[in-house]
Amino acid sequence: MIKSTIKGVGFYVPDNVVTNDDLAELMTTNDEWITERTGIKERRHRKNRYDSQETSAYLGFKAAEKAIQNAGLTSKDIDYIVFATLSPDYYFPGCGVLLQDMLGCDTIGALDVRNQCSGFVYSMSVANAFIKSGTYKNILVVGAEVHSFGLDFSDEGRGVSVIFGDGAGAIVLSATEDENAGDILAMNMHSEGKYADDLCTQFPGSKFGWSDRMRKDPENVTNKEVYPIMNGNFVFKHAVTRFPETMMEALNKAGKKVEDLDMFIPHQANLRIAQFVQEKFGLPNEKVFNNIQKYGNTTAASIPIALSEAIEQGKIKRGDLVLLSAFGSGFTWGSVLFEY
Ligand code: COA
């Protein structure tokens, strides 16, 4: 039987640390408000907000290099790329092809996934299906975001812009028949598109006629139309309902119990959401990994960054049972349960 095993992990964040106090110089906010509501103390922003070098594809490339090296492979061994981002370098094409080029891979397939905060979970599910079907052997799964260029740092946007940060994480998911190797045991994905407007960026969507309006009527374009908008309370309420549902679905499918888990890594949306879920399941602190305090919400990158850091810090060991769960824009949500 073919197993999907995580052979290598890696992450990369820009050097530039932006603290809550730094943000307070740009807008009316303060460390106390941000810490209390979100748990975030700092995040990374690329040094120059208008930089065209440190892009999502580039951050993904840096994380991918580490994951490939960690797997003991070279880029020539990679036979497929799945790239999740909501902040692509180009409106089209996607970041997958840019990464293929940066890594110098052969003309392998490169798929882009547009599922925002759930992007990495969705991407892992796709990769797992390709591995289990015997189609590919070493799939690079990447989540990368550059949020800092596209946030509203005025008071109008403060409820959103304090949350998000830049970064990237990657894994190499490989096929193996080794009976001692880890495997993906269960996964699920969900969506509820009626809530698309509750967490979205309109620009440059075809629904809104953007390119033409930006050229011909820029004076009448509002902040809310070009920057991310979020119905924060509403998102919060849905997240704390959907997280437990998707977690239990994954555990039940694999015939596992909450007590069997060695580590739970929630998408790093908000520390209060993670703590709510942790409490609901009675999980001890050592079985939940959070790093939102340092990186903010890096959307599709948050789970692979957290997974890489947890492994690097020795908090996840080979053979451990790990659950990844995400919820976000779409709405979309889902989980991947695996043995490392
Ligand atoms: N600094 C200071 N005050 C701020 C602020 C900021 N950065 N952002 C908003 N406020 C103010 C609001 O203007 C509001 O003031 P008012 O009461 O005078 O109108 C007050 O704080 C409360 O705003 P509200 O939006 O109700 O706060 P909240 O408790 O819901 O917290 C979030 C806001 C965004 C932290 C919270 O809703 C959240 O985390 N939601 C989930 C978001 C999420 O996970 N998104 C990612 C999707 S995966």
Residues whose N, C-alpha, C, O or C-beta is under 5 A from the ligand:
A	BS01	COA	T28 T29 N30 W33 R37 T38 C117 R158 G159 V162 G232 N233 V235 F236 A269 N270 F327 G328
